[in-house]
Structures are given as structure tokens and as C-alpha cells.
Amino acid sequence: MKNEEEQPSTRMRSRVDDEGKQALTGARTLKSTRELPEAINACRRCSLWKSATQGVPGEGKAPSGLMLVGEAPGDSEDLQGHPFVGPAGAMLDRALEDAGMDRKSLYITNAVKHFKFEPRGKRRLHVKPSAGEIEACKWWLEQEMRLVSPKLVIALGATAARALLGRVVTIAQTRGSALPLSDTTDLWVTIHPSFLLRIPDERRRRAEYQRFVQELTEAHRWVNGN
């Protein structure tokens, strides 16, 4: 009889422990992308929250046929709480407009939701997320994928591609190929728009920009045709 009486109590403690663990990490199943800001700000799955101003969830249309995934928030994104609002975001907005789209027509997010940086005087210099930080944040990327239900995901850069594929890939290896993420979702890999800002040669920068715009244009057509 004693063992039978203890079983419900044990199950109760286990459930409370699980709920406490979820509360600590912010890991909970979401019903809408509107819940993301609060949930991500409660996340403790890695240590990046300690130095970041706030979490930066994805934004845009949900559900959406097209989803763009970058690497992580930068300084501007960390301060404003919105993805792609810095120089790279301005480049992305310009490219989307030249491709016949705007960010309201799709969903934009990052593989990692908190800003990782190295202080340099009064500046905060972006640092690439580690493999562990990418993996820790995969929970949120999977939640966004479920809520957005995209036909096509574009990985902007190698970090985003790694987060989505679960393995290290190079842009040169994967650019221009359609990779299946599920029965209903494909992945394209391309450059991060910040890459365009780092090209010193103007002629090469224009050529790379036009290629990027062409990829976005083709993605727009592909989504509307499938």
C-alpha cells in the first residue's frame, strides 16, 4: 500500500520538475509567433541572454510561403528588438524591393536569438555563435518553422544553413541547390547580406548583389508557383 501511495506523489514531482525546467529555459510550445518575444526573453538555454539587451525573435507574415533565416542579431537588432534593422537589414530590404517583395510578405528570423559580441572600447563587435549556442537555439527555430509552415526557407549564410541542416556546410557547396528539409519544405542557401557590405571592389559588389537579387526573385516565383 505504501508504494501505491507514493507513485502519484512521484509522478507529481516529476511533472513539477519538468515544468520548472521548461520555465527555466523558456522552452514551451507556442500557439502563435506573437508569443515569441516574451518566451525568448525568458529563455536560459544558453548564456547569451546574460549580456544581451533582449532576445530578438523573428517577425513577419505567419503562416508564410517564404522564410529567411540569418545568423544572429547584431548591435542594432539587440537594441531595437527586431531582426535585420542594421546595415545588413537595409541591404536586405533593398534587395527584396528589387526582387518585387517586401519583408511584410514573408517571415524573417535568425538562427540564434541573442546578440553575441566582444566589447571594443565603446563598440560591441559581433562574434559568431558557437555550435553549442546554435544547437541551444534550435528549439526556437523549430517553433518558428512549425508556426510559419514555409514552402521554402532561405538560409542567409553558413551559420543559418548549419542550424537548419544540423551539419556544417559551405555556401559554395550548397548555393543553387534545393535541399529538402521535410516533405513540404525545401531549403536554399545563399550569402548573408552583410557579405555584400564587406566587398571592397565596386564591380564585384554589384555583381554579387545582382546575383543575390536574382536568387530572391527566383524564390518568389518558386513559392508562388508551388
C-alpha positions as CSV (number, residue, x, y, z in Angstrom):
1,M,0.0,0.0,0.0
2,K,2.8,2.4,0.8
3,N,4.4,2.1,-2.6
4,E,1.0,2.6,-4.3
5,E,0.5,5.8,-2.3
6,E,3.9,7.1,-3.2
7,Q,3.5,6.6,-7.0
8,P,1.2,9.6,-7.6
9,S,3.4,11.8,-5.5
10,T,6.4,10.7,-7.5
11,R,4.6,11.5,-10.8
12,M,3.6,14.9,-9.4
13,R,7.1,15.8,-8.5
14,S,8.4,14.7,-11.9
15,R,5.7,16.8,-13.7
16,V,6.6,19.8,-11.5
17,D,10.3,19.3,-12.2
18,D,9.6,19.2,-16.0
19,E,7.5,22.3,-15.8
20,G,10.2,24.1,-13.8
21,K,12.8,23.1,-16.3
22,Q,10.7,24.4,-19.2
23,A,10.2,27.7,-17.3
24,L,13.9,28.0,-16.7
25,T,14.8,27.5,-20.4
26,G,11.7,29.2,-21.9
27,A,11.0,26.0,-23.8
28,R,7.3,25.8,-24.2
29,T,5.1,25.0,-27.2
30,L,3.8,28.2,-28.7
31,K,0.4,28.8,-30.3
32,S,1.4,32.0,-32.2
33,T,4.5,33.9,-33.3
34,R,3.1,36.8,-31.1
35,E,4.2,34.8,-28.1
36,L,7.8,34.7,-29.2
37,P,9.2,37.9,-27.6
38,E,8.1,37.0,-24.1
39,A,9.1,33.4,-24.4
40,I,12.6,34.1,-25.9
41,N,13.3,36.7,-23.2
42,A,12.6,34.0,-20.6
43,C,15.0,31.6,-22.3
44,R,18.0,30.4,-20.4
45,R,19.0,27.5,-22.8
46,C,22.5,29.1,-23.2
47,S,24.3,32.0,-21.6
48,L,24.0,34.7,-24.3
49,W,21.0,36.3,-22.5
50,K,23.3,37.5,-19.7
51,S,25.0,40.1,-21.8
52,A,22.3,40.8,-24.4
53,T,19.8,43.7,-24.1
54,Q,17.0,41.4,-25.1
55,G,16.1,38.5,-27.3
56,V,15.3,39.1,-30.9
57,P,12.6,36.8,-32.3
58,G,11.6,36.6,-35.9
59,E,8.9,38.8,-37.5
60,G,6.6,38.9,-40.5
61,K,3.9,37.0,-42.1
62,A,2.9,33.7,-40.4
63,P,2.0,31.4,-42.0
64,S,4.1,32.3,-45.0
65,G,5.4,30.5,-48.1
66,L,8.8,32.1,-47.7
67,M,11.0,32.3,-44.6
68,L,14.5,33.9,-44.4
69,V,16.9,32.8,-41.7
70,G,20.1,34.8,-40.8
71,E,22.8,34.1,-38.3
72,A,22.1,36.2,-35.2
73,P,21.2,39.7,-34.1
74,G,23.7,42.5,-34.4
75,D,24.1,45.6,-32.3
76,S,21.1,47.5,-33.8
77,E,18.9,44.4,-33.6
78,D,19.9,43.9,-29.9
79,L,19.0,47.4,-29.0
80,Q,15.7,47.6,-31.0
81,G,14.5,44.1,-30.6
82,H,13.8,43.5,-34.3
83,P,15.6,41.3,-36.8
84,F,17.6,42.9,-39.7
85,V,17.3,46.5,-38.8
86,G,21.0,47.4,-39.1
87,P,23.2,47.9,-42.2
88,A,22.7,44.3,-43.4
89,G,19.0,44.7,-42.9
90,A,19.0,47.9,-45.1
91,M,20.8,45.9,-47.8
92,L,18.3,43.1,-47.5
93,D,15.3,45.4,-47.7
94,R,16.8,47.0,-50.9
95,A,17.3,43.5,-52.4
96,L,13.8,42.4,-51.5
97,E,12.4,45.5,-53.1
98,D,14.4,44.9,-56.3
99,A,13.1,41.3,-56.3
100,G,9.5,42.6,-56.1
101,M,8.9,41.8,-52.4
102,D,9.0,43.4,-49.0
103,R,9.5,42.0,-45.6
104,K,5.8,42.2,-44.7
105,S,5.1,39.5,-47.3
106,L,7.4,36.9,-45.7
107,Y,8.9,35.8,-42.4
108,I,12.4,36.9,-41.3
109,T,14.4,35.4,-38.3
110,N,17.8,34.4,-37.1
111,A,19.2,31.0,-36.1
112,V,20.3,32.5,-32.8
113,K,18.1,34.9,-30.9
114,H,20.6,36.8,-28.7
115,F,23.5,39.1,-29.6
116,K,26.9,37.7,-29.1
117,F,29.6,40.3,-29.0
118,E,33.1,41.3,-27.9
119,P,33.4,44.8,-26.2
120,R,36.0,47.0,-28.0
121,G,36.0,50.4,-26.3
122,K,32.5,51.8,-26.7
123,R,31.7,49.5,-29.6
124,R,30.3,45.9,-29.4
125,L,31.7,43.8,-32.2
126,H,29.7,40.8,-33.4
127,V,31.1,37.4,-32.6
128,K,29.9,34.2,-34.5
129,P,27.8,31.9,-32.4
130,S,29.3,28.6,-31.3
131,A,28.0,25.2,-32.2
132,G,26.5,24.8,-28.7
133,E,24.7,28.1,-29.0
134,I,23.3,27.3,-32.4
135,E,22.1,23.9,-31.0
136,A,20.6,25.5,-27.9
137,C,18.6,28.0,-30.0
138,K,17.4,25.3,-32.4
139,W,14.3,24.9,-30.2
140,W,13.1,28.4,-31.2
141,L,13.9,27.9,-34.9
142,E,11.8,24.7,-34.9
143,Q,9.0,26.5,-33.2
144,E,9.1,29.2,-35.9
145,M,9.2,26.7,-38.7
146,R,6.1,25.0,-37.2
147,L,4.2,28.2,-36.9
148,V,5.2,29.7,-40.2
149,S,5.0,26.5,-42.2
150,P,7.0,27.8,-45.1
151,K,7.3,26.1,-48.5
152,L,10.8,27.5,-48.9
153,V,13.4,28.5,-46.4
154,I,16.4,30.6,-47.5
155,A,19.5,30.3,-45.3
156,L,21.4,33.6,-45.3
157,G,24.9,32.4,-44.7
158,A,26.6,29.3,-43.5
159,T,25.6,29.6,-39.8
160,A,21.9,29.6,-40.8
161,A,22.5,26.6,-43.1
162,R,24.2,24.7,-40.3
163,A,21.3,25.4,-37.9
164,L,18.7,24.2,-40.4
165,L,20.6,21.2,-41.7
166,G,22.3,20.1,-38.5
167,R,25.7,19.9,-40.1
168,V,28.5,22.2,-41.3
169,V,28.1,23.2,-45.0
170,T,29.7,25.8,-47.2
171,I,27.9,28.3,-49.3
172,A,29.9,27.3,-52.3
173,Q,28.9,23.6,-51.9
174,T,25.2,24.3,-51.4
175,R,24.3,27.5,-53.2
176,G,22.0,27.0,-56.2
177,S,20.7,23.6,-55.0
178,A,17.3,22.8,-53.4
179,L,17.7,20.7,-50.3
180,P,14.7,19.0,-48.7
181,L,14.0,20.0,-45.0
182,S,10.8,18.0,-44.9
183,D,8.1,16.6,-47.2
184,T,6.7,20.1,-47.5
185,T,9.7,22.5,-47.1
186,D,12.8,23.0,-49.2
187,L,15.9,24.9,-48.3
188,W,18.0,27.2,-50.5
189,V,21.4,28.5,-49.2
190,T,22.9,31.9,-50.2
191,I,25.0,34.7,-48.8
192,H,24.2,36.8,-45.8
193,P,23.6,40.4,-46.9
194,S,26.4,41.6,-44.6
195,F,28.8,39.8,-47.1
196,L,27.9,42.5,-49.7
197,L,28.9,45.2,-47.3
198,R,32.4,43.7,-46.9
199,I,33.3,43.5,-50.6
200,P,35.7,46.4,-51.4
201,D,35.7,46.2,-55.1
202,E,32.6,48.0,-56.5
203,R,32.3,45.9,-59.7
204,R,32.3,42.7,-57.8
205,R,29.9,44.1,-55.2
206,R,27.4,45.0,-57.9
207,A,27.7,41.5,-59.5
208,E,27.2,39.7,-56.2
209,Y,24.3,42.0,-55.3
210,Q,22.6,41.2,-58.7
211,R,23.1,37.5,-58.1
212,F,21.5,37.8,-54.7
213,V,18.5,39.7,-56.1
214,Q,18.1,37.1,-58.8
215,E,18.0,34.4,-56.1
216,L,15.3,36.2,-54.2
217,T,13.3,36.8,-57.4
218,E,13.5,33.1,-58.3
219,A,12.5,32.2,-54.7
220,H,9.4,34.5,-55.0
221,R,8.4,32.8,-58.3
222,W,9.0,29.4,-56.9
223,V,6.9,29.9,-53.8
224,N,4.0,31.4,-55.9
225,G,4.2,28.5,-58.4
226,N,4.1,25.7,-55.9
